């Protein structure tokens, strides 16, 4: 478990990913009642990777849980294990959790953790051009804007 100020990042186990994928809450109380769509999509990806034997511990999905009350506020994680020194990260917060700094703090913590691992030189994240909130999160987490790719804004954090 990683701690980022008022939130903790708790790694999702494959059985929890299956619950989230299937509409469950993975046994947690969620701000607003349920996980966001992005968290459910990431859980589906994690469950598939685990079933295929491709999941590497640490390089999956994490739930963002408020330290003060153990309420889940979102999900964050990697799109797979590092490849060629690079790993991609994504995040999703439930609507009522937005604007409190949770995503920025958690992104900083998880990206720094990734860069501290052997063989990882660069963490990237992408977003659509109209998603200003995610762009601001990445900028506040010290990610740098790179050239666009496939119509997406690309951000990176390096050592």
Secondary structure as UniProt FT lines:
FT   STRAND          2..4
FT   TURN            5..6
FT   STRAND          7..11
FT   HELIX           14..21
FT   TURN            22..23
FT   TURN            26..27
FT   STRAND          29..30
FT   TURN            31..32
FT   HELIX           37..51
FT   TURN            52..53
FT   TURN            57..58
FT   STRAND          61..66
FT   TURN            67..69
FT   STRAND          71..78
FT   TURN            84..85
FT   STRAND          86..93
FT   HELIX           95..97
FT   TURN            98..99
FT   HELIX           102..115
FT   TURN            118..119
FT   STRAND          122..128
FT   TURN            129..130
FT   HELIX           132..140
FT   TURN            141..142
FT   STRAND          144..149
FT   TURN            150..151
FT   STRAND          152..158
//
